[in-house]
Amino acid sequence: MATNGKPGAGRVGAVRDRSQFQAPNGNWVKRDSNTGRIMDQKTSSPAPFKGVRKEK
């Protein structure tokens, strides 16, 4: 039977096949590395997405 694990363990390591960059308006935008399509834009906070690598 599956279990939920330890409380507070969360994600271990980086999210695969995704990257993020900062748009000109200051929002962080998440992109699928395989297809290059935009997945999500973070407007709730100025902080970047957690666990997603940044593009150079």
PDBQT receptor file of N, H, CA, C and O in Angstrom, charges set to zero:
ATOM      1  N   MET A   1       0.840  -1.180   0.000  1.00  0.00    +0.000 N 
ATOM      2  CA  MET A   1       0.000   0.000   0.000  1.00  0.00    +0.000 C 
ATOM      3  C   MET A   1       0.886   1.244   0.000  1.00  0.00    +0.000 C 
ATOM      4  O   MET A   1       1.911   1.280   0.681  1.00  0.00    +0.000 OA
ATOM      5  N   ALA A   2       0.499   2.242  -0.748  1.00  0.00    +0.000 N 
ATOM      6  H   ALA A   2      -0.334   2.213  -1.301  1.00  0.00    +0.000 HD
ATOM      7  CA  ALA A   2       1.277   3.471  -0.846  1.00  0.00    +0.000 C 
ATOM      8  C   ALA A   2       1.105   4.305   0.421  1.00  0.00    +0.000 C 
ATOM      9  O   ALA A   2       0.048   4.302   1.052  1.00  0.00    +0.000 OA
ATOM     10  N   THR A   3       2.163   5.011   0.769  1.00  0.00    +0.000 N 
ATOM     11  H   THR A   3       3.022   5.014   0.256  1.00  0.00    +0.000 HD
ATOM     12  CA  THR A   3       2.104   5.894   1.939  1.00  0.00    +0.000 C 
ATOM     13  C   THR A   3       2.496   7.303   1.521  1.00  0.00    +0.000 C 
ATOM     14  O   THR A   3       3.054   7.516   0.445  1.00  0.00    +0.000 OA
ATOM     15  N   ASN A   4       2.202   8.235   2.368  1.00  0.00    +0.000 N 
ATOM     16  H   ASN A   4       1.749   8.062   3.242  1.00  0.00    +0.000 HD
ATOM     17  CA  ASN A   4       2.502   9.631   2.069  1.00  0.00    +0.000 C 
ATOM     18  C   ASN A   4       3.919  10.033   2.452  1.00  0.00    +0.000 C 
ATOM     19  O   ASN A   4       4.364  11.120   2.083  1.00  0.00    +0.000 OA
ATOM     20  N   GLY A   5       4.634   9.192   3.178  1.00  0.00    +0.000 N 
ATOM     21  H   GLY A   5       4.272   8.309   3.478  1.00  0.00    +0.000 HD
ATOM     22  CA  GLY A   5       5.992   9.535   3.574  1.00  0.00    +0.000 C 
ATOM     23  C   GLY A   5       6.025  10.432   4.796  1.00  0.00    +0.000 C 
ATOM     24  O   GLY A   5       5.006  10.658   5.448  1.00  0.00    +0.000 OA
ATOM     25  N   LYS A   6       7.220  10.942   5.100  1.00  0.00    +0.000 N 
ATOM     26  H   LYS A   6       8.048  10.758   4.571  1.00  0.00    +0.000 HD
ATOM     27  CA  LYS A   6       7.374  11.795   6.267  1.00  0.00    +0.000 C 
ATOM     28  C   LYS A   6       6.771  13.175   6.005  1.00  0.00    +0.000 C 
ATOM     29  O   LYS A   6       6.882  13.698   4.896  1.00  0.00    +0.000 OA
ATOM     30  N   PRO A   7       6.149  13.751   6.996  1.00  0.00    +0.000 N 
ATOM     31  CA  PRO A   7       5.632  15.112   6.816  1.00  0.00    +0.000 C 
ATOM     32  C   PRO A   7       6.772  16.095   6.585  1.00  0.00    +0.000 C 
ATOM     33  O   PRO A   7       7.794  16.035   7.269  1.00  0.00    +0.000 OA
ATOM     34  N   GLY A   8       6.603  16.990   5.635  1.00  0.00    +0.000 N 
ATOM     35  H   GLY A   8       5.773  17.038   5.079  1.00  0.00    +0.000 HD
ATOM     36  CA  GLY A   8       7.596  18.008   5.364  1.00  0.00    +0.000 C 
ATOM     37  C   GLY A   8       8.737  17.557   4.480  1.00  0.00    +0.000 C 
ATOM     38  O   GLY A   8       9.657  18.338   4.237  1.00  0.00    +0.000 OA
ATOM     39  N   ALA A   9       8.716  16.319   3.985  1.00  0.00    +0.000 N 
ATOM     40  H   ALA A   9       7.968  15.685   4.183  1.00  0.00    +0.000 HD
ATOM     41  CA  ALA A   9       9.800  15.825   3.138  1.00  0.00    +0.000 C 
ATOM     42  C   ALA A   9       9.814  16.571   1.808  1.00  0.00    +0.000 C 
ATOM     43  O   ALA A   9      10.871  17.019   1.363  1.00  0.00    +0.000 OA
ATOM     44  N   GLY A  10       8.661  16.708   1.173  1.00  0.00    +0.000 N 
ATOM     45  H   GLY A  10       7.803  16.343   1.534  1.00  0.00    +0.000 HD
ATOM     46  CA  GLY A  10       8.556  17.472  -0.063  1.00  0.00    +0.000 C 
ATOM     47  C   GLY A  10       9.348  16.871  -1.207  1.00  0.00    +0.000 C 
ATOM     48  O   GLY A  10       9.711  15.695  -1.179  1.00  0.00    +0.000 OA
ATOM     49  N   ARG A  11       9.611  17.683  -2.206  1.00  0.00    +0.000 N 
ATOM     50  H   ARG A  11       9.317  18.639  -2.229  1.00  0.00    +0.000 HD
ATOM     51  CA  ARG A  11      10.320  17.248  -3.397  1.00  0.00    +0.000 C 
ATOM     52  C   ARG A  11      11.812  17.145  -3.089  1.00  0.00    +0.000 C 
ATOM     53  O   ARG A  11      12.363  17.974  -2.365  1.00  0.00    +0.000 OA
ATOM     54  N   VAL A  12      12.452  16.131  -3.642  1.00  0.00    +0.000 N 
ATOM     55  H   VAL A  12      12.004  15.458  -4.231  1.00  0.00    +0.000 HD
ATOM     56  CA  VAL A  12      13.892  15.971  -3.498  1.00  0.00    +0.000 C 
ATOM     57  C   VAL A  12      14.506  16.151  -4.872  1.00  0.00    +0.000 C 
ATOM     58  O   VAL A  12      14.233  15.363  -5.777  1.00  0.00    +0.000 OA
ATOM     59  N   GLY A  13      15.337  17.181  -5.048  1.00  0.00    +0.000 N 
ATOM     60  H   GLY A  13      15.559  17.822  -4.314  1.00  0.00    +0.000 HD
ATOM     61  CA  GLY A  13      15.973  17.428  -6.336  1.00  0.00    +0.000 C 
ATOM     62  C   GLY A  13      15.158  18.356  -7.216  1.00  0.00    +0.000 C 
ATOM     63  O   GLY A  13      14.107  18.858  -6.817  1.00  0.00    +0.000 OA
ATOM     64  N   ALA A  14      15.656  18.571  -8.407  1.00  0.00    +0.000 N 
ATOM     65  H   ALA A  14      16.510  18.164  -8.731  1.00  0.00    +0.000 HD
ATOM     66  CA  ALA A  14      15.035  19.512  -9.337  1.00  0.00    +0.000 C 
ATOM     67  C   ALA A  14      13.912  18.857 -10.124  1.00  0.00    +0.000 C 
ATOM     68  O   ALA A  14      13.881  17.636 -10.282  1.00  0.00    +0.000 OA
ATOM     69  N   VAL A  15      12.998  19.670 -10.613  1.00  0.00    +0.000 N 
ATOM     70  H   VAL A  15      13.023  20.661 -10.485  1.00  0.00    +0.000 HD
ATOM     71  CA  VAL A  15      11.933  19.211 -11.506  1.00  0.00    +0.000 C 
ATOM     72  C   VAL A  15      12.559  18.950 -12.865  1.00  0.00    +0.000 C 
ATOM     73  O   VAL A  15      13.290  19.800 -13.375  1.00  0.00    +0.000 OA
ATOM     74  N   ARG A  16      12.292  17.799 -13.462  1.00  0.00    +0.000 N 
ATOM     75  H   ARG A  16      11.698  17.109 -13.048  1.00  0.00    +0.000 HD
ATOM     76  CA  ARG A  16      12.901  17.423 -14.744  1.00  0.00    +0.000 C 
ATOM     77  C   ARG A  16      12.174  18.051 -15.923  1.00  0.00    +0.000 C 
ATOM     78  O   ARG A  16      10.969  18.296 -15.866  1.00  0.00    +0.000 OA
ATOM     79  N   ASP A  17      12.918  18.307 -16.989  1.00  0.00    +0.000 N 
ATOM     80  H   ASP A  17      13.897  18.107 -17.035  1.00  0.00    +0.000 HD
ATOM     81  CA  ASP A  17      12.372  18.750 -18.276  1.00  0.00    +0.000 C 
ATOM     82  C   ASP A  17      11.605  20.067 -18.191  1.00  0.00    +0.000 C 
ATOM     83  O   ASP A  17      10.681  20.299 -18.972  1.00  0.00    +0.000 OA
ATOM     84  N   ARG A  18      11.982  20.929 -17.249  1.00  0.00    +0.000 N 
ATOM     85  H   ARG A  18      12.732  20.741 -16.615  1.00  0.00    +0.000 HD
ATOM     86  CA  ARG A  18      11.362  22.243 -17.167  1.00  0.00    +0.000 C 
ATOM     87  C   ARG A  18      12.434  23.279 -16.866  1.00  0.00    +0.000 C 
ATOM     88  O   ARG A  18      13.451  22.975 -16.242  1.00  0.00    +0.000 OA
ATOM     89  N   SER A  19      12.197  24.489 -17.310  1.00  0.00    +0.000 N 
ATOM     90  H   SER A  19      11.371  24.736 -17.817  1.00  0.00    +0.000 HD
ATOM     91  CA  SER A  19      13.103  25.594 -17.013  1.00  0.00    +0.000 C 
ATOM     92  C   SER A  19      12.250  26.840 -16.833  1.00  0.00    +0.000 C 
ATOM     93  O   SER A  19      11.066  26.851 -17.171  1.00  0.00    +0.000 OA
ATOM     94  N   GLN A  20      12.866  27.891 -16.294  1.00  0.00    +0.000 N 
ATOM     95  H   GLN A  20      13.827  27.882 -16.020  1.00  0.00    +0.000 HD
ATOM     96  CA  GLN A  20      12.125  29.123 -16.083  1.00  0.00    +0.000 C 
ATOM     97  C   GLN A  20      12.989  30.318 -16.456  1.00  0.00    +0.000 C 
ATOM     98  O   GLN A  20      14.219  30.257 -16.432  1.00  0.00    +0.000 OA
ATOM     99  N   PHE A  21      12.317  31.394 -16.797  1.00  0.00    +0.000 N 
ATOM    100  H   PHE A  21      11.318  31.444 -16.816  1.00  0.00    +0.000 HD
ATOM    101  CA  PHE A  21      13.003  32.641 -17.102  1.00  0.00    +0.000 C 
ATOM    102  C   PHE A  21      12.126  33.780 -16.615  1.00  0.00    +0.000 C 
ATOM    103  O   PHE A  21      10.934  33.599 -16.370  1.00  0.00    +0.000 OA
ATOM    104  N   GLN A  22      12.723  34.950 -16.476  1.00  0.00    +0.000 N 
ATOM    105  H   GLN A  22      13.692  35.097 -16.675  1.00  0.00    +0.000 HD
ATOM    106  CA  GLN A  22      11.982  36.115 -16.025  1.00  0.00    +0.000 C 
ATOM    107  C   GLN A  22      11.563  36.938 -17.232  1.00  0.00    +0.000 C 
ATOM    108  O   GLN A  22      12.398  37.376 -18.023  1.00  0.00    +0.000 OA
ATOM    109  N   ALA A  23      10.269  37.141 -17.360  1.00  0.00    +0.000 N 
ATOM    110  H   ALA A  23       9.590  36.785 -16.717  1.00  0.00    +0.000 HD
ATOM    111  CA  ALA A  23       9.710  37.909 -18.470  1.00  0.00    +0.000 C 
ATOM    112  C   ALA A  23      10.022  39.394 -18.279  1.00  0.00    +0.000 C 
ATOM    113  O   ALA A  23      10.364  39.814 -17.174  1.00  0.00    +0.000 OA
ATOM    114  N   PRO A  24       9.908  40.183 -19.330  1.00  0.00    +0.000 N 
ATOM    115  CA  PRO A  24      10.174  41.624 -19.217  1.00  0.00    +0.000 C 
ATOM    116  C   PRO A  24       9.285  42.329 -18.190  1.00  0.00    +0.000 C 
ATOM    117  O   PRO A  24       9.678  43.356 -17.636  1.00  0.00    +0.000 OA
ATOM    118  N   ASN A  25       8.093  41.789 -17.931  1.00  0.00    +0.000 N 
ATOM    119  H   ASN A  25       7.773  40.955 -18.381  1.00  0.00    +0.000 HD
ATOM    120  CA  ASN A  25       7.207  42.415 -16.943  1.00  0.00    +0.000 C 
ATOM    121  C   ASN A  25       7.566  42.023 -15.510  1.00  0.00    +0.000 C 
ATOM    122  O   ASN A  25       6.915  42.482 -14.572  1.00  0.00    +0.000 OA
ATOM    123  N   GLY A  26       8.597  41.177 -15.319  1.00  0.00    +0.000 N 
ATOM    124  H   GLY A  26       9.126  40.804 -16.081  1.00  0.00    +0.000 HD
ATOM    125  CA  GLY A  26       9.055  40.800 -13.995  1.00  0.00    +0.000 C 
ATOM    126  C   GLY A  26       8.509  39.482 -13.486  1.00  0.00    +0.000 C 
ATOM    127  O   GLY A  26       8.981  38.982 -12.465  1.00  0.00    +0.000 OA
ATOM    128  N   ASN A  27       7.523  38.900 -14.170  1.00  0.00    +0.000 N 
ATOM    129  H   ASN A  27       7.140  39.306 -15.000  1.00  0.00    +0.000 HD
ATOM    130  CA  ASN A  27       6.960  37.615 -13.749  1.00  0.00    +0.000 C 
ATOM    131  C   ASN A  27       7.865  36.470 -14.178  1.00  0.00    +0.000 C 
ATOM    132  O   ASN A  27       8.535  36.553 -15.207  1.00  0.00    +0.000 OA
ATOM    133  N   TRP A  28       7.885  35.397 -13.385  1.00  0.00    +0.000 N 
ATOM    134  H   TRP A  28       7.341  35.329 -12.548  1.00  0.00    +0.000 HD
ATOM    135  CA  TRP A  28       8.635  34.194 -13.750  1.00  0.00    +0.000 C 
ATOM    136  C   TRP A  28       7.749  33.313 -14.604  1.00  0.00    +0.000 C 
ATOM    137  O   TRP A  28       6.580  33.105 -14.281  1.00  0.00    +0.000 OA
ATOM    138  N   VAL A  29       8.297  32.794 -15.694  1.00  0.00    +0.000 N 
ATOM    139  H   VAL A  29       9.247  32.963 -15.956  1.00  0.00    +0.000 HD
ATOM    140  CA  VAL A  29       7.553  31.983 -16.648  1.00  0.00    +0.000 C 
ATOM    141  C   VAL A  29       8.217  30.613 -16.740  1.00  0.00    +0.000 C 
ATOM    142  O   VAL A  29       9.433  30.512 -16.900  1.00  0.00    +0.000 OA
ATOM    143  N   LYS A  30       7.397  29.550 -16.635  1.00  0.00    +0.000 N 
ATOM    144  H   LYS A  30       6.409  29.632 -16.505  1.00  0.00    +0.000 HD
ATOM    145  CA  LYS A  30       7.897  28.180 -16.675  1.00  0.00    +0.000 C 
ATOM    146  C   LYS A  30       7.717  27.632 -18.086  1.00  0.00    +0.000 C 
ATOM    147  O   LYS A  30       6.674  27.835 -18.708  1.00  0.00    +0.000 OA
ATOM    148  N   ARG A  31       8.749  26.927 -18.598  1.00  0.00    +0.000 N 
ATOM    149  H   ARG A  31       9.596  26.762 -18.093  1.00  0.00    +0.000 HD
ATOM    150  CA  ARG A  31       8.741  26.418 -19.963  1.00  0.00    +0.000 C 
ATOM    151  C   ARG A  31       9.055  24.924 -19.959  1.00  0.00    +0.000 C 
ATOM    152  O   ARG A  31       9.878  24.465 -19.168  1.00  0.00    +0.000 OA
ATOM    153  N   ASP A  32       8.407  24.171 -20.834  1.00  0.00    +0.000 N 
ATOM    154  H   ASP A  32       7.738  24.544 -21.477  1.00  0.00    +0.000 HD
ATOM    155  CA  ASP A  32       8.711  22.756 -21.036  1.00  0.00    +0.000 C 
ATOM    156  C   ASP A  32       9.964  22.659 -21.891  1.00  0.00    +0.000 C 
ATOM    157  O   ASP A  32       9.983  23.165 -23.014  1.00  0.00    +0.000 OA
ATOM    158  N   SER A  33      11.008  22.021 -21.383  1.00  0.00    +0.000 N 
ATOM    159  H   SER A  33      10.992  21.610 -20.472  1.00  0.00    +0.000 HD
ATOM    160  CA  SER A  33      12.281  21.966 -22.102  1.00  0.00    +0.000 C 
ATOM    161  C   SER A  33      12.210  21.106 -23.357  1.00  0.00    +0.000 C 
ATOM    162  O   SER A  33      12.964  21.340 -24.301  1.00  0.00    +0.000 OA
ATOM    163  N   ASN A  34      11.326  20.120 -23.388  1.00  0.00    +0.000 N 
ATOM    164  H   ASN A  34      10.714  19.930 -22.621  1.00  0.00    +0.000 HD
ATOM    165  CA  ASN A  34      11.231  19.237 -24.553  1.00  0.00    +0.000 C 
ATOM    166  C   ASN A  34      10.590  19.937 -25.742  1.00  0.00    +0.000 C 
ATOM    167  O   ASN A  34      11.105  19.860 -26.857  1.00  0.00    +0.000 OA
ATOM    168  N   THR A  35       9.478  20.615 -25.515  1.00  0.00    +0.000 N 
ATOM    169  H   THR A  35       9.060  20.677 -24.609  1.00  0.00    +0.000 HD
ATOM    170  CA  THR A  35       8.738  21.227 -26.618  1.00  0.00    +0.000 C 
ATOM    171  C   THR A  35       8.998  22.720 -26.736  1.00  0.00    +0.000 C 
ATOM    172  O   THR A  35       8.773  23.293 -27.802  1.00  0.00    +0.000 OA
ATOM    173  N   GLY A  36       9.463  23.365 -25.679  1.00  0.00    +0.000 N 
ATOM    174  H   GLY A  36       9.646  22.900 -24.813  1.00  0.00    +0.000 HD
ATOM    175  CA  GLY A  36       9.686  24.803 -25.690  1.00  0.00    +0.000 C 
ATOM    176  C   GLY A  36       8.433  25.614 -25.422  1.00  0.00    +0.000 C 
ATOM    177  O   GLY A  36       8.476  26.844 -25.452  1.00  0.00    +0.000 OA
ATOM    178  N   ARG A  37       7.309  24.942 -25.158  1.00  0.00    +0.000 N 
ATOM    179  H   ARG A  37       7.274  23.943 -25.134  1.00  0.00    +0.000 HD
ATOM    180  CA  ARG A  37       6.053  25.646 -24.918  1.00  0.00    +0.000 C 
ATOM    181  C   ARG A  37       6.008  26.235 -23.512  1.00  0.00    +0.000 C 
ATOM    182  O   ARG A  37       6.542  25.655 -22.567  1.00  0.00    +0.000 OA
ATOM    183  N   ILE A  38       5.371  27.378 -23.387  1.00  0.00    +0.000 N 
ATOM    184  H   ILE A  38       4.937  27.850 -24.154  1.00  0.00    +0.000 HD
ATOM    185  CA  ILE A  38       5.184  28.039 -22.094  1.00  0.00    +0.000 C 
ATOM    186  C   ILE A  38       4.115  27.262 -21.324  1.00  0.00    +0.000 C 
ATOM    187  O   ILE A  38       3.056  26.940 -21.863  1.00  0.00    +0.000 OA
ATOM    188  N   MET A  39       4.407  26.970 -20.064  1.00  0.00    +0.000 N 
ATOM    189  H   MET A  39       5.267  27.231 -19.626  1.00  0.00    +0.000 HD
ATOM    190  CA  MET A  39       3.478  26.184 -19.260  1.00  0.00    +0.000 C 
ATOM    191  C   MET A  39       2.690  27.039 -18.276  1.00  0.00    +0.000 C 
ATOM    192  O   MET A  39       1.480  26.870 -18.128  1.00  0.00    +0.000 OA
ATOM    193  N   ASP A  40       3.388  27.968 -17.598  1.00  0.00    +0.000 N 
ATOM    194  H   ASP A  40       4.371  28.105 -17.718  1.00  0.00    +0.000 HD
ATOM    195  CA  ASP A  40       2.756  28.688 -16.503  1.00  0.00    +0.000 C 
ATOM    196  C   ASP A  40       3.490  29.999 -16.284  1.00  0.00    +0.000 C 
ATOM    197  O   ASP A  40       4.663  30.132 -16.631  1.00  0.00    +0.000 OA
ATOM    198  N   GLN A  41       2.788  30.964 -15.705  1.00  0.00    +0.000 N 
ATOM    199  H   GLN A  41       1.835  30.855 -15.423  1.00  0.00    +0.000 HD
ATOM    200  CA  GLN A  41       3.396  32.245 -15.355  1.00  0.00    +0.000 C 
ATOM    201  C   GLN A  41       3.035  32.524 -13.910  1.00  0.00    +0.000 C 
ATOM    202  O   GLN A  41       1.871  32.418 -13.523  1.00  0.00    +0.000 OA
ATOM    203  N   LYS A  42       4.024  32.878 -13.116  1.00  0.00    +0.000 N 
ATOM    204  H   LYS A  42       4.969  32.964 -13.431  1.00  0.00    +0.000 HD
ATOM    205  CA  LYS A  42       3.799  33.101 -11.694  1.00  0.00    +0.000 C 
ATOM    206  C   LYS A  42       3.532  34.581 -11.443  1.00  0.00    +0.000 C 
ATOM    207  O   LYS A  42       4.402  35.425 -11.654  1.00  0.00    +0.000 OA
ATOM    208  N   THR A  43       2.311  34.883 -10.988  1.00  0.00    +0.000 N 
ATOM    209  H   THR A  43       1.604  34.197 -10.817  1.00  0.00    +0.000 HD
ATOM    210  CA  THR A  43       1.932  36.261 -10.717  1.00  0.00    +0.000 C 
ATOM    211  C   THR A  43       1.660  36.500  -9.243  1.00  0.00    +0.000 C 
ATOM    212  O   THR A  43       1.464  37.643  -8.830  1.00  0.00    +0.000 OA
ATOM    213  N   SER A  44       1.643  35.429  -8.433  1.00  0.00    +0.000 N 
ATOM    214  H   SER A  44       1.802  34.500  -8.768  1.00  0.00    +0.000 HD
ATOM    215  CA  SER A  44       1.288  35.565  -7.024  1.00  0.00    +0.000 C 
ATOM    216  C   SER A  44       2.421  36.128  -6.181  1.00  0.00    +0.000 C 
ATOM    217  O   SER A  44       2.177  36.690  -5.113  1.00  0.00    +0.000 OA
ATOM    218  N   SER A  45       3.650  35.986  -6.646  1.00  0.00    +0.000 N 
ATOM    219  H   SER A  45       3.848  35.530  -7.513  1.00  0.00    +0.000 HD
ATOM    220  CA  SER A  45       4.804  36.401  -5.853  1.00  0.00    +0.000 C 
ATOM    221  C   SER A  45       5.957  36.733  -6.793  1.00  0.00    +0.000 C 
ATOM    222  O   SER A  45       6.037  36.171  -7.885  1.00  0.00    +0.000 OA
ATOM    223  N   PRO A  46       6.848  37.630  -6.393  1.00  0.00    +0.000 N 
ATOM    224  CA  PRO A  46       8.002  37.932  -7.252  1.00  0.00    +0.000 C 
ATOM    225  C   PRO A  46       9.099  36.868  -7.186  1.00  0.00    +0.000 C 
ATOM    226  O   PRO A  46      10.080  36.957  -7.925  1.00  0.00    +0.000 OA
ATOM    227  N   ALA A  47       8.954  35.867  -6.320  1.00  0.00    +0.000 N 
ATOM    228  H   ALA A  47       8.157  35.795  -5.720  1.00  0.00    +0.000 HD
ATOM    229  CA  ALA A  47       9.955  34.802  -6.191  1.00  0.00    +0.000 C 
ATOM    230  C   ALA A  47       9.817  33.810  -7.341  1.00  0.00    +0.000 C 
ATOM    231  O   ALA A  47       8.710  33.599  -7.838  1.00  0.00    +0.000 OA
ATOM    232  N   PRO A  48      10.928  33.192  -7.777  1.00  0.00    +0.000 N 
ATOM    233  CA  PRO A  48      10.843  32.206  -8.857  1.00  0.00    +0.000 C 
ATOM    234  C   PRO A  48      10.179  30.912  -8.390  1.00  0.00    +0.000 C 
ATOM    235  O   PRO A  48       9.986  30.700  -7.193  1.00  0.00    +0.000 OA
ATOM    236  N   PHE A  49       9.832  30.045  -9.353  1.00  0.00    +0.000 N 
ATOM    237  H   PHE A  49       9.989  30.218 -10.325  1.00  0.00    +0.000 HD
ATOM    238  CA  PHE A  49       9.280  28.737  -9.041  1.00  0.00    +0.000 C 
ATOM    239  C   PHE A  49      10.307  27.929  -8.266  1.00  0.00    +0.000 C 
ATOM    240  O   PHE A  49      11.507  28.050  -8.512  1.00  0.00    +0.000 OA
ATOM    241  N   LYS A  50       9.845  27.102  -7.328  1.00  0.00    +0.000 N 
ATOM    242  H   LYS A  50       8.870  27.004  -7.128  1.00  0.00    +0.000 HD
ATOM    243  CA  LYS A  50      10.762  26.286  -6.546  1.00  0.00    +0.000 C 
ATOM    244  C   LYS A  50      11.158  25.041  -7.327  1.00  0.00    +0.000 C 
ATOM    245  O   LYS A  50      10.310  24.391  -7.939  1.00  0.00    +0.000 OA
ATOM    246  N   GLY A  51      12.433  24.711  -7.305  1.00  0.00    +0.000 N 
ATOM    247  H   GLY A  51      13.122  25.238  -6.807  1.00  0.00    +0.000 HD
ATOM    248  CA  GLY A  51      12.903  23.462  -7.870  1.00  0.00    +0.000 C 
ATOM    249  C   GLY A  51      12.996  23.416  -9.379  1.00  0.00    +0.000 C 
ATOM    250  O   GLY A  51      13.249  22.351  -9.942  1.00  0.00    +0.000 OA
ATOM    251  N   VAL A  52      12.797  24.547 -10.058  1.00  0.00    +0.000 N 
ATOM    252  H   VAL A  52      12.592  25.412  -9.601  1.00  0.00    +0.000 HD
ATOM    253  CA  VAL A  52      12.859  24.577 -11.517  1.00  0.00    +0.000 C 
ATOM    254  C   VAL A  52      14.108  25.354 -11.920  1.00  0.00    +0.000 C 
ATOM    255  O   VAL A  52      14.333  26.468 -11.446  1.00  0.00    +0.000 OA
ATOM    256  N   ARG A  53      14.910  24.769 -12.789  1.00  0.00    +0.000 N 
ATOM    257  H   ARG A  53      14.727  23.865 -13.175  1.00  0.00    +0.000 HD
ATOM    258  CA  ARG A  53      16.172  25.424 -13.193  1.00  0.00    +0.000 C 
ATOM    259  C   ARG A  53      15.903  26.698 -13.966  1.00  0.00    +0.000 C 
ATOM    260  O   ARG A  53      14.876  26.828 -14.632  1.00  0.00    +0.000 OA
ATOM    261  N   LYS A  54      16.825  27.629 -13.874  1.00  0.00    +0.000 N 
ATOM    262  H   LYS A  54      17.659  27.523 -13.333  1.00  0.00    +0.000 HD
ATOM    263  CA  LYS A  54      16.700  28.908 -14.564  1.00  0.00    +0.000 C 
ATOM    264  C   LYS A  54      17.450  28.865 -15.893  1.00  0.00    +0.000 C 
ATOM    265  O   LYS A  54      18.524  28.270 -15.991  1.00  0.00    +0.000 OA
ATOM    266  N   GLU A  55      16.877  29.500 -16.912  1.00  0.00    +0.000 N 
ATOM    267  H   GLU A  55      16.005  29.983 -16.832  1.00  0.00    +0.000 HD
ATOM    268  CA  GLU A  55      17.542  29.580 -18.209  1.00  0.00    +0.000 C 
ATOM    269  C   GLU A  55      18.600  30.668 -18.165  1.00  0.00    +0.000 C 
ATOM    270  O   GLU A  55      18.478  31.634 -17.412  1.00  0.00    +0.000 OA
ATOM    271  N   LYS A  56      19.632  30.512 -18.969  1.00  0.00    +0.000 N 
ATOM    272  H   LYS A  56      19.731  29.727 -19.581  1.00  0.00    +0.000 HD
ATOM    273  CA  LYS A  56      20.693  31.515 -19.014  1.00  0.00    +0.000 C 
ATOM    274  C   LYS A  56      20.539  32.403 -20.220  1.00  0.00    +0.000 C 
ATOM    275  O   LYS A  56      21.345  33.311 -20.425  1.00  0.00    +0.000 OA
TER     276      LYS A  56
